[in-house]
Amino acid sequence: MEDPNWNSIAIRSIQPDDNVAIARIVRDSLSEFGANHLGTVYYDETTDHLFELFREPLAYYFIAEKEGVVLGGAGIFPSKGLPEGTCELVKMYLVREIRGHGLGGRLIALCLAKAKENGFSKVYIETMPELRRAMSIYEKFGFRYLEGPLGNTGHFGCAIWMLKEPI
């Protein structure tokens, strides 16, 4: 079921003023699902500076907002340690109240389109068993499970790896 006020949800590029709100959404979401452990973005210092992080060439971060309130976001990032032509779908988190209304799927579709536009042929995901609900959405977009990590992204706390190829 989609949000009845779908048209009032704007999706745009991350801005410096979004850092505090999106970091809170990331950490609150991980805490809510009991996935706030070492080796995850929960403890990653860059979580507090996503605007600056996504200035990296070929990286992009989408912010979803309604009436000026940040509802969540998702991005693509050319993580070091991944094979050539591969980017990572990263930091996809939404506030609890908006989940289940189609916004996550819309963000994934935008991320996949941006990855393709930026010349990537594969999109990789690292996640945790605690976030199973998100995995079903990834599966609908054609991500398949891998037996181990694709590279070394530095987030050793993730135990589930997925890949979509081609985009």
Backbone as a printed PyTorch tensor [residue, N CA C, xyz], in Angstrom:
tensor([[[  0.8360,  -1.1740,   0.0000],
         [  0.0000,   0.0000,   0.0000],
         [  0.8820,   1.2390,   0.0000]],

        [[  0.6480,   2.1590,  -0.9220],
         [  1.4580,   3.3610,  -1.0130],
         [  0.8910,   4.4530,  -0.1110]],

        [[  1.7400,   5.3860,   0.2690],
         [  1.3490,   6.5310,   1.0680],
         [  0.3030,   7.3320,   0.3000]],

        [[ -0.8360,   7.6150,   0.8960],
         [ -1.8580,   8.3710,   0.1930],
         [ -1.3960,   9.7810,  -0.1870]],

        [[ -0.3890,  10.2980,   0.4750],
         [  0.1700,  11.6180,   0.1700],
         [  1.5040,  11.4860,  -0.5380]],

        [[  1.6260,  10.4710,  -1.3990],
         [  2.8770,  10.1570,  -2.0800],
         [  3.4830,  11.3840,  -2.7490]],

        [[  2.6490,  12.1980,  -3.3860],
         [  3.1620,  13.3560,  -4.1130],
         [  3.8170,  14.3840,  -3.2030]],

        [[  3.5240,  14.3380,  -1.9230],
         [  4.1230,  15.3070,  -1.0090],
         [  5.4770,  14.8540,  -0.4700]],

        [[  5.9170,  13.6420,  -0.8480],
         [  7.2380,  13.1620,  -0.4510],
         [  8.2170,  13.5120,  -1.5620]],

        [[  9.1790,  14.3380,  -1.2240],
         [ 10.1900,  14.7640,  -2.1920],
         [ 11.4360,  13.8940,  -2.0250]],

        [[ 12.0740,  13.5910,  -3.1310],
         [ 13.3520,  12.8880,  -3.0910],
         [ 14.3590,  13.7760,  -3.7980]],

        [[ 15.4600,  14.0300,  -3.1090],
         [ 16.4640,  14.9610,  -3.5960],
         [ 17.8510,  14.5200,  -3.1510]],

        [[ 18.8480,  15.2230,  -3.6260],
         [ 20.2320,  14.9630,  -3.2400],
         [ 20.4730,  15.4300,  -1.8010]],

        [[ 21.3470,  14.7240,  -1.1000],
         [ 21.6880,  15.0970,   0.2670],
         [ 22.3210,  16.4870,   0.3050]],

        [[ 22.0130,  17.2180,   1.3680],
         [ 22.5560,  18.5580,   1.6100],
         [ 23.2480,  18.5760,   2.9800]],

        [[ 24.1440,  19.5290,   3.2170],
         [ 24.8670,  19.5590,   4.5010],
         [ 23.9480,  19.5520,   5.7180]],

        [[ 22.8110,  20.2290,   5.6430],
         [ 21.9050,  20.2910,   6.7900],
         [ 21.2180,  18.9650,   7.0920]],

        [[ 21.3440,  17.9740,   6.2160],
         [ 20.7160,  16.6660,   6.4260],
         [ 21.5340,  15.7370,   7.3220]],

        [[ 22.8040,  16.0540,   7.5530],
         [ 23.7000,  15.1350,   8.2570],
         [ 23.1450,  14.6530,   9.5950]],

        [[ 22.6910,  15.5520,  10.4350],
         [ 22.2310,  15.1650,  11.7770],
         [ 20.9890,  14.2790,  11.6870]],

        [[ 20.0180,  14.6820,  10.8650],
         [ 18.7670,  13.9240,  10.7770],
         [ 18.9880,  12.5260,  10.2140]],

        [[ 19.7670,  12.4010,   9.1440],
         [ 19.9380,  11.0750,   8.5400],
         [ 20.7980,  10.1740,   9.4240]],

        [[ 21.7820,  10.7280,  10.1150],
         [ 22.5820,   9.9140,  11.0480],
         [ 21.6850,   9.3660,  12.1600]],

        [[ 20.7720,  10.1800,  12.6390],
         [ 19.8540,   9.7300,  13.6890],
         [ 18.9540,   8.6120,  13.1620]],

        [[ 18.4470,   8.7550,  11.9330],
         [ 17.5830,   7.7280,  11.3430],
         [ 18.3540,   6.4170,  11.1730]],

        [[ 19.5910,   6.4820,  10.6970],
         [ 20.4170,   5.2800,  10.5350],
         [ 20.5930,   4.5890,  11.8760]],

        [[ 21.0140,   5.3270,  12.8710],
         [ 21.3010,   4.7140,  14.1840],
         [ 20.0310,   4.2580,  14.8980]],

        [[ 18.9560,   5.0390,  14.8030],
         [ 17.6920,   4.6140,  15.4250],
         [ 17.1730,   3.3240,  14.7900]],

        [[ 17.2940,   3.2180,  13.4640],
         [ 16.8330,   2.0170,  12.7650],
         [ 17.6440,   0.8010,  13.1870]],

        [[ 18.9590,   0.9510,  13.2360],
         [ 19.7950,  -0.1780,  13.6400],
         [ 19.4990,  -0.5840,  15.0760]],

        [[ 19.3030,   0.3770,  15.9620],
         [ 18.9590,   0.0650,  17.3530],
         [ 17.6090,  -0.6390,  17.4420]],

        [[ 16.6460,  -0.1510,  16.6950],
         [ 15.3010,  -0.7330,  16.7050],
         [ 15.3200,  -2.2230,  16.3800]],

        [[ 16.1830,  -2.6180,  15.4300],
         [ 16.2450,  -4.0150,  15.0100],
         [ 17.3400,  -4.8070,  15.7150]],

        [[ 18.0080,  -4.2060,  16.6830],
         [ 19.0690,  -4.9060,  17.4090],
         [ 20.2990,  -5.1490,  16.5490]],

        [[ 20.5190,  -4.2870,  15.5780],
         [ 21.6540,  -4.4550,  14.6600],
         [ 22.7180,  -3.3800,  14.8890]],

        [[ 22.7440,  -2.8260,  16.0670],
         [ 23.6850,  -1.7650,  16.3960],
         [ 24.9470,  -2.3370,  17.0470]],

        [[ 25.6830,  -3.1320,  16.2590],
         [ 26.8830,  -3.7480,  16.8010],
         [ 28.1250,  -3.3170,  16.0370]],

        [[ 29.2690,  -3.6280,  16.6280],
         [ 30.5500,  -3.2500,  16.0260],
         [ 30.6690,  -3.7660,  14.6070]],

        [[ 31.3910,  -2.9990,  13.7930],
         [ 31.6170,  -3.3960,  12.4160],
         [ 30.5000,  -2.9810,  11.4790]],

        [[ 29.5610,  -2.1570,  11.9650],
         [ 28.4610,  -1.6660,  11.1400],
         [ 28.5320,  -0.1400,  11.0610]],

        [[ 27.6820,   0.4370,  10.2350],
         [ 27.6530,   1.8920,  10.0910],
         [ 27.2200,   2.5820,  11.3800]],

        [[ 26.6610,   1.8270,  12.3140],
         [ 26.2690,   2.4160,  13.6020],
         [ 27.4640,   3.0880,  14.2600]],

        [[ 28.6200,   2.4610,  14.1800],
         [ 29.8250,   2.9820,  14.8130],
         [ 30.7680,   3.6750,  13.8250]],

        [[ 30.3710,   3.7610,  12.5710],
         [ 31.2050,   4.3700,  11.5480],
         [ 31.1250,   5.8930,  11.6800]],

        [[ 32.2620,   6.5380,  11.8450],
         [ 32.3130,   7.9920,  12.0070],
         [ 31.7090,   8.7200,  10.8050]],

        [[ 31.8010,   8.1240,   9.6220],
         [ 31.2760,   8.7970,   8.4280],
         [ 29.7490,   8.9120,   8.4500]],

        [[ 29.0800,   8.1280,   9.2840],
         [ 27.6240,   8.2100,   9.3810],
         [ 27.1850,   9.6140,   9.8060]],

        [[ 28.0300,  10.3060,  10.5420],
         [ 27.7140,  11.6660,  10.9780],
         [ 28.0420,  12.7210,   9.9220]],

        [[ 28.6450,  12.2930,   8.8230],
         [ 29.1020,  13.2290,   7.7900],
         [ 28.7720,  12.6980,   6.3960]],

        [[ 27.5310,  12.2840,   6.1970],
         [ 27.1670,  11.6720,   4.9210],
         [ 27.2450,  12.6560,   3.7530]],

        [[ 26.8990,  13.9040,   3.9660],
         [ 27.0150,  14.8690,   2.8730],
         [ 28.4540,  14.8960,   2.3580]],

        [[ 29.4100,  14.9830,   3.2740],
         [ 30.8110,  15.0380,   2.8830],
         [ 31.2640,  13.7260,   2.2470]],

        [[ 30.8240,  12.6060,   2.7950],
         [ 31.1910,  11.2960,   2.2590],
         [ 30.7200,  11.1430,   0.8130]],

        [[ 29.5320,  11.6040,   0.5350],
         [ 28.9600,  11.4130,  -0.7940],
         [ 29.3880,  12.4760,  -1.8020]],

        [[ 30.4350,  13.2170,  -1.4840],
         [ 31.0800,  14.1080,  -2.4570],
         [ 32.0790,  13.3040,  -3.2950]],

        [[ 32.3500,  12.0720,  -2.8860],
         [ 33.2410,  11.1680,  -3.6240],
         [ 32.7270,  11.0200,  -5.0630]],

        [[ 33.6320,  11.0600,  -6.0510],
         [ 33.1870,  10.8620,  -7.4370],
         [ 32.4060,   9.5500,  -7.5930]],

        [[ 31.3410,   9.5940,  -8.3560],
         [ 30.4440,   8.4740,  -8.6860],
         [ 29.5490,   8.0420,  -7.5310]],

        [[ 29.6430,   8.7180,  -6.3930],
         [ 28.7670,   8.4310,  -5.2590],
         [ 27.5510,   9.3450,  -5.3410]],

        [[ 26.4370,   8.8860,  -4.7640],
         [ 25.2360,   9.7160,  -4.7480],
         [ 24.3620,   9.2610,  -3.5870]],

        [[ 23.7600,  10.2170,  -2.8930],
         [ 22.8700,   9.8840,  -1.7870],
         [ 21.5570,  10.6410,  -1.9490]],

        [[ 20.4560,   9.8900,  -1.9180],
         [ 19.1150,  10.4380,  -2.0220],
         [ 18.5340,  10.6350,  -0.6220]],

        [[ 17.8830,  11.7560,  -0.4110],
         [ 17.1570,  12.0370,   0.8240],
         [ 15.6720,  12.0950,   0.4760]],

        [[ 14.8550,  11.4190,   1.2780],
         [ 13.4000,  11.5040,   1.1490],
         [ 12.9010,  12.4100,   2.2620]],

        [[ 12.0670,  13.3700,   1.9030],
         [ 11.5460,  14.2940,   2.9150],
         [ 10.1020,  14.6470,   2.6180]],

        [[  9.4170,  15.0240,   3.6530],
         [  8.0330,  15.4840,   3.5190],
         [  7.8910,  16.7400,   4.3650]],

        [[  7.5070,  17.8210,   3.7150],
         [  7.3080,  19.1040,   4.3950],
         [  8.5270,  19.4930,   5.2290]],

        [[  9.7270,  19.2560,   4.6590],
         [ 10.9690,  19.6410,   5.3160],
         [ 11.4920,  18.6690,   6.3530]],

        [[ 10.7780,  17.5680,   6.5990],
         [ 11.2060,  16.5710,   7.5870],
         [ 11.8420,  15.3970,   6.8520]],

        [[ 13.0790,  15.0710,   7.2190],
         [ 13.7830,  13.9590,   6.5910],
         [ 13.1540,  12.6450,   7.0520]],

        [[ 12.7730,  11.8120,   6.0660],
         [ 12.1420,  10.5180,   6.3430],
         [ 13.1100,   9.3510,   6.1770]],

        [[ 14.2220,   9.5870,   5.4880],
         [ 15.2000,   8.5270,   5.2660],
         [ 16.0300,   8.8140,   4.0460]],

        [[ 16.7680,   7.7900,   3.6390],
         [ 17.6100,   7.9560,   2.4700],
         [ 18.2490,   6.6510,   2.0460]],

        [[ 18.9670,   6.7360,   0.9310],
         [ 19.7000,   5.5950,   0.3810],
         [ 20.6900,   6.1340,  -0.6370]],

        [[ 21.7800,   5.3970,  -0.8260],
         [ 22.7650,   5.8720,  -1.7760],
         [ 23.5410,   4.7660,  -2.4440]],

        [[ 24.3640,   5.2040,  -3.3940],
         [ 25.3230,   4.3000,  -4.0220],
         [ 26.7060,   4.8450,  -3.7330]],

        [[ 27.6570,   3.9350,  -3.5730],
         [ 29.0070,   4.3500,  -3.2170],
         [ 30.0160,   3.3970,  -3.8560]],

        [[ 31.0580,   3.9630,  -4.4800],
         [ 32.0950,   3.1220,  -5.0860],
         [ 33.0840,   2.6490,  -4.0200]],

        [[ 32.6380,   1.7880,  -3.1400],
         [ 33.4490,   1.3450,  -1.9920],
         [ 34.7630,   0.7460,  -2.4410]],

        [[ 35.8190,   1.2010,  -1.7880],
         [ 37.1380,   0.6310,  -2.0730],
         [ 37.1230,  -0.8390,  -1.6760]],

        [[ 37.8280,  -1.6460,  -2.4060],
         [ 37.8700,  -3.0680,  -2.1050],
         [ 36.8650,  -3.8870,  -2.8900]],

        [[ 36.0330,  -3.2420,  -3.7100],
         [ 35.0830,  -3.9690,  -4.5490],
         [ 35.6400,  -4.0870,  -5.9620]],

        [[ 35.2230,  -5.1230,  -6.7000],
         [ 35.6950,  -5.2800,  -8.0790],
         [ 35.3200,  -4.0810,  -8.9530]],

        [[ 36.0740,  -3.8810,  -9.9910],
         [ 35.8120,  -2.7930, -10.9300],
         [ 34.3940,  -2.9180, -11.4910]],

        [[ 33.7460,  -1.7880, -11.6680],
         [ 32.3950,  -1.7790, -12.2160],
         [ 31.3170,  -2.0580, -11.1900]],

        [[ 31.6990,  -2.1570,  -9.9050],
         [ 30.7620,  -2.4900,  -8.8370],
         [ 30.6670,  -1.3380,  -7.8470]],

        [[ 29.4470,  -0.9620,  -7.5120],
         [ 29.2430,  -0.0010,  -6.4280],
         [ 28.3960,  -0.6900,  -5.3670]],

        [[ 28.2550,  -0.0270,  -4.2660],
         [ 27.5060,  -0.5850,  -3.1510],
         [ 26.2460,   0.2430,  -2.9170]],

        [[ 25.1260,  -0.4220,  -2.6720],
         [ 23.9110,   0.2320,  -2.2060],
         [ 24.0790,   0.3760,  -0.7050]],

        [[ 24.0790,   1.6130,  -0.2300],
         [ 24.4640,   1.8530,   1.1610],
         [ 23.4740,   2.7270,   1.9140]],

        [[ 23.5160,   2.5650,   3.2040],
         [ 22.8170,   3.4170,   4.1530],
         [ 21.3670,   3.6940,   3.7480]],

        [[ 20.6550,   2.6100,   3.4660],
         [ 19.2360,   2.7190,   3.1360],
         [ 18.4200,   2.5050,   4.3980]],

        [[ 17.9280,   3.6000,   4.9370],
         [ 17.1720,   3.5620,   6.1810],
         [ 16.0210,   4.5420,   6.1050]],

        [[ 14.8920,   4.1550,   6.6860],
         [ 13.6900,   4.9890,   6.7240],
         [ 13.1620,   5.0650,   8.1520]],

        [[ 12.4910,   6.1610,   8.4810],
         [ 11.8360,   6.2360,   9.7790],
         [ 10.7400,   5.1680,   9.8340]],

        [[ 10.4910,   4.6780,  10.9970],
         [  9.5300,   3.5860,  11.1920],
         [  8.1580,   3.8930,  10.5920]],

        [[  7.6720,   5.1020,  10.7610],
         [  6.3140,   5.4660,  10.3580],
         [  6.0840,   5.3740,   8.8480]],

        [[  7.1160,   5.4610,   8.0480],
         [  6.9470,   5.4830,   6.5910],
         [  7.2320,   4.1200,   5.9430]],

        [[  7.8130,   3.1940,   6.7020],
         [  8.1300,   1.8830,   6.1310],
         [  6.8590,   1.1420,   5.7190]],

        [[  6.9750,   0.3660,   4.6390],
         [  5.8530,  -0.4490,   4.1780],
         [  4.9010,   0.2750,   3.2450]],

        [[  5.2730,   1.4760,   2.8030],
         [  4.4010,   2.2570,   1.9270],
         [  5.0080,   2.5050,   0.5480]],

        [[  6.0730,   1.7620,   0.1980],
         [  6.6380,   1.8720,  -1.1430],
         [  7.8170,   2.8090,  -1.3070]],

        [[  8.1420,   3.5620,  -0.2730],
         [  9.2400,   4.5210,  -0.3980],
         [ 10.5920,   3.8260,  -0.5360]],

        [[ 10.8050,   2.7380,   0.1710],
         [ 12.0610,   1.9970,   0.0570],
         [ 12.2860,   1.5020,  -1.3660]],

        [[ 11.2550,   0.9670,  -1.9790],
         [ 11.3700,   0.5060,  -3.3610],
         [ 11.6680,   1.6420,  -4.3180]],

        [[ 11.0570,   2.7790,  -4.0780],
         [ 11.3230,   3.9500,  -4.9210],
         [ 12.7820,   4.3800,  -4.7930]],

        [[ 13.3120,   4.3670,  -3.5730],
         [ 14.7190,   4.7360,  -3.3630],
         [ 15.6640,   3.7350,  -4.0260]],

        [[ 15.3630,   2.4500,  -3.9100],
         [ 16.2100,   1.4380,  -4.5520],
         [ 16.2140,   1.6410,  -6.0610]],

        [[ 15.0520,   1.8600,  -6.6470],
         [ 14.9700,   2.0660,  -8.0980],
         [ 15.8020,   3.2760,  -8.5220]],

        [[ 15.7390,   4.3510,  -7.7540],
         [ 16.5390,   5.5360,  -8.0680],
         [ 18.0340,   5.2560,  -7.9300]],

        [[ 18.4070,   4.5010,  -6.9110],
         [ 19.8190,   4.1470,  -6.7190],
         [ 20.3290,   3.2830,  -7.8710]],

        [[ 19.5380,   2.3160,  -8.3010],
         [ 19.9520,   1.4580,  -9.4110],
         [ 20.0980,   2.2660, -10.6970]],

        [[ 19.1710,   3.1800, -10.9330],
         [ 19.2610,   4.0270, -12.1240],
         [ 20.4960,   4.9150, -12.0690]],

        [[ 20.7910,   5.4740, -10.9040],
         [ 21.9640,   6.3360, -10.7540],
         [ 23.2470,   5.5180, -10.9120]],

        [[ 23.2760,   4.3020, -10.3880],
         [ 24.4560,   3.4410, -10.5450],
         [ 24.7240,   3.1680, -12.0200]],

        [[ 23.6720,   2.8500, -12.7550],
         [ 23.8200,   2.5910, -14.1890],
         [ 24.2830,   3.8550, -14.9100]],

        [[ 23.6700,   4.9760, -14.5820],
         [ 24.0520,   6.2640, -15.1760],
         [ 25.5300,   6.5770, -14.9050]],

        [[ 26.0230,   6.1910, -13.7410],
         [ 27.4140,   6.4480, -13.3580],
         [ 28.3790,   5.3960, -13.8910]],

        [[ 27.8850,   4.4520, -14.7050],
         [ 28.7590,   3.4970, -15.3770],
         [ 29.0020,   2.1860, -14.6550]],

        [[ 28.2810,   1.9200, -13.5800],
         [ 28.4480,   0.6560, -12.8660],
         [ 27.6180,  -0.4330, -13.5430]],

        [[ 28.1050,  -1.6650, -13.4810],
         [ 27.3600,  -2.7870, -14.0530],
         [ 26.8380,  -3.7370, -12.9740]],

        [[ 27.3160,  -3.5630, -11.7320],
         [ 26.9020,  -4.4160, -10.6150],
         [ 26.6620,  -3.5490,  -9.3820]],

        [[ 25.6990,  -3.9690,  -8.5760],
         [ 25.4360,  -3.2970,  -7.3090],
         [ 25.4740,  -4.3550,  -6.2080]],

        [[ 26.2290,  -4.0750,  -5.1830],
         [ 26.4980,  -4.9850,  -4.0700],
         [ 25.8340,  -4.4540,  -2.8020]],

        [[ 25.3940,  -5.3610,  -1.9540],
         [ 24.8020,  -5.0020,  -0.6620],
         [ 25.4200,  -5.8680,   0.4230]],

        [[ 25.7390,  -5.2430,   1.5420],
         [ 26.0950,  -5.9720,   2.7620],
         [ 25.0290,  -5.6340,   3.7980]],

        [[ 24.5050,  -6.6590,   4.4500],
         [ 23.4540,  -6.4220,   5.4370],
         [ 23.5590,  -7.4480,   6.5580]],

        [[ 22.5840,  -7.4300,   7.4400],
         [ 22.6090,  -8.2850,   8.6220],
         [ 21.3070,  -9.0550,   8.7550]],

        [[ 21.3330, -10.2060,   9.3920],
         [ 20.1120, -11.0060,   9.5710],
         [ 18.9910, -10.2260,  10.2560]],

        [[ 19.3440,  -9.2860,  11.1180],
         [ 18.3370,  -8.5040,  11.8320],
         [ 17.4940,  -7.6490,  10.8830]],

        [[ 18.0030,  -7.4190,   9.6810],
         [ 17.3100,  -6.5480,   8.7210],
         [ 16.6480,  -7.3510,   7.6060]],

        [[ 16.1220,  -8.5270,   7.9370],
         [ 15.5100,  -9.4270,   6.9520],
         [ 14.4050,  -8.7720,   6.1320]],

        [[ 13.6520,  -7.8980,   6.7380],
         [ 12.5410,  -7.2560,   6.0350],
         [ 13.0380,  -6.5400,   4.7700]],

        [[ 14.1940,  -5.8990,   4.8750],
         [ 14.7580,  -5.1970,   3.7190],
         [ 15.2150,  -6.1840,   2.6460]],

        [[ 15.6820,  -7.3410,   3.0640],
         [ 16.1890,  -8.3240,   2.0960],
         [ 15.1140,  -8.7570,   1.1130]],

        [[ 13.8860,  -8.8730,   1.5640],
         [ 12.8150,  -9.2730,   0.6430],
         [ 12.6100,  -8.2180,  -0.4420]],

        [[ 12.8080,  -6.9660,  -0.1010],
         [ 12.7120,  -5.9010,  -1.1050],
         [ 13.8730,  -6.0200,  -2.0880]],

        [[ 15.0730,  -6.2690,  -1.5830],
         [ 16.2330,  -6.4240,  -2.4710],
         [ 16.0100,  -7.5890,  -3.4430]],

        [[ 15.4530,  -8.6730,  -2.9310],
         [ 15.1680,  -9.8420,  -3.7820],
         [ 14.2310,  -9.4680,  -4.9220]],

        [[ 13.2180,  -8.6540,  -4.6460],
         [ 12.2740,  -8.2310,  -5.6850],
         [ 12.9550,  -7.4340,  -6.7880]],

        [[ 14.0670,  -6.7990,  -6.4670],
         [ 14.8180,  -6.0300,  -7.4540],
         [ 15.8870,  -6.8660,  -8.1540]],

        [[ 15.9140,  -8.1640,  -7.8730],
         [ 16.8400,  -9.0440,  -8.5780],
         [ 18.1790,  -9.2590,  -7.9160]],

        [[ 18.3310,  -8.8510,  -6.6770],
         [ 19.5740,  -9.1340,  -5.9600],
         [ 19.5800, -10.6090,  -5.5760]],

        [[ 20.7350, -11.2390,  -5.7170],
         [ 20.8720, -12.6460,  -5.3200],
         [ 21.8950, -12.7330,  -4.1860]],

        [[ 21.7540, -13.7790,  -3.3990],
         [ 22.6310, -13.9720,  -2.2450],
         [ 23.9870, -14.5220,  -2.6790]],

        [[ 25.0350, -14.0790,  -1.9910],
         [ 26.3910, -14.5770,  -2.1930],
         [ 26.7930, -15.3910,  -0.9720]],

        [[ 27.7680, -16.2640,  -1.1530],
         [ 28.2260, -17.0950,  -0.0360],
         [ 29.2030, -16.3790,   0.8850]],

        [[ 29.7430, -15.2810,   0.4260],
         [ 30.6920, -14.5220,   1.2300],
         [ 30.8010, -13.1150,   0.6930]],

        [[ 31.6010, -12.2830,   1.3510],
         [ 31.7370, -10.9040,   0.8930],
         [ 32.3930, -10.8270,  -0.4840]],

        [[ 32.0090,  -9.8180,  -1.2370],
         [ 32.5440,  -9.6340,  -2.5790],
         [ 33.9240,  -8.9900,  -2.5350]],

        [[ 34.1620,  -8.2090,  -1.5340],
         [ 35.4420,  -7.5260,  -1.3900],
         [ 35.6490,  -7.1770,   0.0680]],

        [[ 36.4100,  -6.1330,   0.3060],
         [ 36.6740,  -5.7070,   1.6750],
         [ 36.2390,  -4.2610,   1.8330]],

        [[ 35.0070,  -4.0430,   2.2310],
         [ 34.4740,  -2.6950,   2.3760],
         [ 34.7760,  -2.0970,   3.7480]],

        [[ 35.2500,  -2.9150,   4.6810],
         [ 35.5690,  -2.4220,   6.0100],
         [ 34.4670,  -2.6230,   7.0300]],

        [[ 33.2790,  -3.0540,   6.6130],
         [ 32.1890,  -3.3040,   7.5540],
         [ 32.1150,  -4.8010,   7.8490]],

        [[ 32.9150,  -5.2190,   8.7960],
         [ 33.0320,  -6.6460,   9.1110],
         [ 31.8430,  -7.1750,   9.9020]],

        [[ 30.9150,  -6.3270,  10.3060],
         [ 29.7720,  -6.7550,  11.1060],
         [ 28.6030,  -7.2830,  10.2880]],

        [[ 28.7350,  -7.3150,   8.9810],
         [ 27.6500,  -7.7920,   8.1230],
         [ 27.8700,  -9.2580,   7.7680]],

        [[ 26.8010, -10.0340,   7.8180],
         [ 26.9190, -11.4700,   7.5740],
         [ 26.1180, -11.9270,   6.3610]],

        [[ 25.4970, -10.9960,   5.6550],
         [ 24.7080, -11.3270,   4.4690],
         [ 25.1710, -10.4100,   3.3470]],

        [[ 25.4200, -11.0350,   2.1840],
         [ 25.9330, -10.2990,   1.0310],
         [ 25.0450, -10.6150,  -0.1590]],

        [[ 24.7420,  -9.5660,  -0.9440],
         [ 23.8700,  -9.7230,  -2.1050],
         [ 24.4530,  -8.9400,  -3.2790]],

        [[ 24.1020,  -9.3820,  -4.4920],
         [ 24.6210,  -8.7410,  -5.6920],
         [ 23.5450,  -8.7080,  -6.7670]],

        [[ 23.4930,  -7.5890,  -7.4700],
         [ 22.6270,  -7.4700,  -8.6450],
         [ 23.5300,  -7.2080,  -9.8340]],

        [[ 23.4420,  -8.1110, -10.8060],
         [ 24.1860,  -7.9350, -12.0500],
         [ 23.4280,  -8.6040, -13.1840]],

        [[ 23.3560,  -8.0030, -14.3310],
         [ 23.6710,  -6.5870, -14.5440],
         [ 22.5690,  -5.7160, -13.9780]],

        [[ 22.8420,  -4.4330, -13.9680],
         [ 21.8510,  -3.4870, -13.4490],
         [ 20.7510,  -3.3550, -14.5020]]])
